[in-house]
């Protein structure tokens, strides 16, 4: 009877989650409902990144629209171009607001009143008269609802219009303004790269035997990375490269010689390198890195662990995947490179086998202490 009761209890609610209607997920996935758009190309600027350099800022400044820049980047830009790099409208350095933002013990920007850490989904505002930055919850509860428009840190009075919104996911106008694909200075960079690529293609096509085909440069309008990747050698402006190619072409025409497509390609490469040097970017070229890597051979498993052979599983991959080439099996299968854990294991085994000792000196204010370390007995 007890078993029958348990069986009845198990089957009693087995259909409790059955519904007489179609859920939203079922309609979207199984019945042809509207699906989310993919590949929209929207690239929002992270909250802690400058809108000009796309790198994290340390001395933030903002405009009345709420776009944040780094002071070390925006002040020289505005003094030179007299405009806003995001919108392209005229702007002076006096239009910028110096922000006073607080960091917590972990080095993250946060509200000095609620101590909430700011992220890309936070609602962040600043007071234009003082430059202090708070979460909207603190300003709404302590200033707007209380009708007490004084700064929460300095007690300096301000007006309702002095509240500048820096980040608000629900504000569509601000969200569109923070879209990196709409930044004016990035659009101009893309246009300059396209014009330089077109000039290089024209030079290659005009050369005898040239095919006019130049390796395309990846477009940055679909996705933007914050600044460290944008400083790579491949992202240097190609204006100086095109000028170098045209200068060499003119020189060849004066000498009565022609410029081949391979020479034009070499000039493009050297021009990009010179442009990177002019930008004071300390990067090593890929051939240098490959040459350095070739000088340091990677040990195999059988080299660090004698008697142990572990293959790279290329034969199994070639058997199950049609895109993999055929690989030998059995004794002909090549051994894979040793991992860091296997190399540490081999070093530990050698010290334990040789019963090696280590010596260290501890320097103190009362004298030096010479210590003998039993490395062979220490656990790995």
C-alpha positions, 0 to 999 in steps of 0.5 A: 500500500505504501508503494502504491501511495508513493506511485500515486503521489509521483504521478499526481502532479506530473502534468501540473506545468501543462498550460492551455495557452502558448507562452511567449518563448514557445511562440517565438521559438516554435511557431514563427513569432518575432525574433530578436534582431541580430547583427544590428551593429550597435556599439555602446560606449562603456561608461568608464571609457573616454568617447575620444580615445575609447580608453578608460579615463582617469580625469573625466570631463563631460559636456552638457549632453552627458558625453564623458571624455578624458581631460588629457585627450579632449582639451588638446583636441578642442583647442585644435579643432574647436568642435565636439568630436562626437557630434561635430558641432562647435565647442570650446574648452569652457563648455566642458565640465570637470567631473569629481568622481569617487572610487571605492577600495577596489578602484571602481567608480561608485556613488559617494552617497549610496556606495553603489558601483557604476556599471553600464546599466546604472543611472548616473547624473552629475551636478554641473556647478560642482562636478560631483557625480552621484547615482540618480537614486540619491539625487532623486530621493535627497534633492528632487523629492525633498525639493532641496537643491543643494549638493550632497557633498559640498552643500552648494545650491544648484538648479534643477537644470544643472543636473546632467545625465551621464548614463541612463539606459532608458534615455533613447536619445542618450543611448543613441548619442553614446553609440560609437558607430555614430561618433563623428571622429570615428566616421571621419577615420573610416572615410580616410582609411577608405580613401587611402585604400582606394588610392592604393588600389589605383596605384596597384592597378596603374602599375604594369602587371598589377591586378589592382587587388589590394588586401581589404582593411577591416571595417570598424563601423560594425563593431568598436573595441575600447582603445587598447585594440585600437592602438594596434599597428593595423589601425594607424591612419593610412594617410601617410601611407598613401602619400608615401606610395604617391611620392615613390610613384612620382619618383619612379616616373621621373627616373623612367622606371615603373612601380610593380604591384609587389613594390607597392604592397611593400611600400604600403607595409613600410608606410604603415610601419612609419606611421606607427612610429610617428604615432610613438606606438611601441609595437613589435612586428609579427615577423619579429615575434615569429622569429623570436618564437622560433628560437625557443622550441616548445618541448614535447611530452616525451621530452619532459616525461620520459616513457610518456607519449601523448598525441595531439588528438589530430587523428581523432579530429580528422576522423570526425571532422571533414574540415580537418586533414588526414592525420597518422595514427598509432606509432606515427602519430606525433606527440603534442607539446608539453603543458605548463603543468607537465613541465612543472611535474618533470622539474619536481620529479628531477629534484626529487630524484637528485635529492637537490637542495636549495639555499637562500639568504634572509637579510634582516636588521640583526644580520643575515640568515642562511637557510637550506631548503629541502626542495626534494621533500617539498610537495609540488 
